[in-house]
Amino acid sequence: MFKKNIGKLSLALAFIAAIWLILGMFNVVPLVFKLPNETYVRSHASLAVISLLIASWAFWNED
């Protein structure tokens, strides 16, 4: 049950990060997440990908 909650939370975070990335590319909202030696766009894309990886781990072998 705990893994499933983590999966739902990280799926929601990935969805929010992807929407934020798209809106940020069109300068509707500012891109605020920054990783060292990376651009803002790549940092936001990395956040979405990492969240999806966590979600896939949480739902792995779910019966």
C-alpha positions as semicolon CSV with decimal commas, in nm:
position;residue;x (nm);y (nm);z (nm)
1;M;0,000;0,000;0,000
2;F;0,288;0,237;0,081
3;K;0,449;0,183;-0,261
4;K;0,119;0,253;-0,433
5;N;0,085;0,588;-0,253
6;I;0,439;0,682;-0,351
7;G;0,355;0,588;-0,710
8;K;0,044;0,805;-0,716
9;L;0,231;1,098;-0,566
10;S;0,521;1,073;-0,810
11;L;0,281;1,032;-1,104
12;A;0,107;1,353;-1,000
13;L;0,444;1,526;-0,965
14;A;0,549;1,408;-1,312
15;F;0,224;1,539;-1,461
16;I;0,269;1,877;-1,291
17;A;0,635;1,897;-1,397
18;A;0,547;1,816;-1,760
19;I;0,272;2,079;-1,771
20;W;0,503;2,331;-1,602
21;L;0,775;2,251;-1,858
22;I;0,541;2,309;-2,152
23;L;0,409;2,634;-2,006
24;G;0,762;2,745;-1,921
25;M;0,881;2,688;-2,276
26;F;0,613;2,933;-2,394
27;N;0,707;3,182;-2,117
28;V;0,367;3,154;-1,950
29;V;0,522;3,054;-1,615
30;P;0,886;3,087;-1,507
31;L;1,107;2,780;-1,497
32;V;1,236;2,776;-1,139
33;F;1,393;2,432;-1,090
34;K;1,770;2,442;-1,154
35;L;2,036;2,170;-1,143
36;P;2,408;2,257;-1,147
37;N;2,556;2,276;-1,498
38;E;2,216;2,221;-1,665
39;T;1,968;2,448;-1,837
40;Y;1,629;2,523;-1,684
41;V;1,447;2,325;-1,954
42;R;1,662;2,017;-1,904
43;S;1,625;2,044;-1,525
44;H;1,246;2,047;-1,549
45;A;1,250;1,758;-1,796
46;S;1,476;1,563;-1,559
47;L;1,231;1,620;-1,275
48;A;0,948;1,471;-1,484
49;V;1,158;1,172;-1,591
50;I;1,280;1,095;-1,238
51;S;0,923;1,114;-1,111
52;L;0,809;0,870;-1,379
53;L;1,093;0,633;-1,287
54;I;0,983;0,638;-0,924
55;A;0,621;0,578;-1,028
56;S;0,720;0,282;-1,246
57;W;0,912;0,132;-0,953
58;A;0,610;0,175;-0,729
59;F;0,375;-0,002;-0,968
60;W;0,622;-0,277;-1,070
61;N;0,476;-0,629;-1,022
62;E;0,150;-0,482;-0,897
63;D;-0,116;-0,754;-0,883
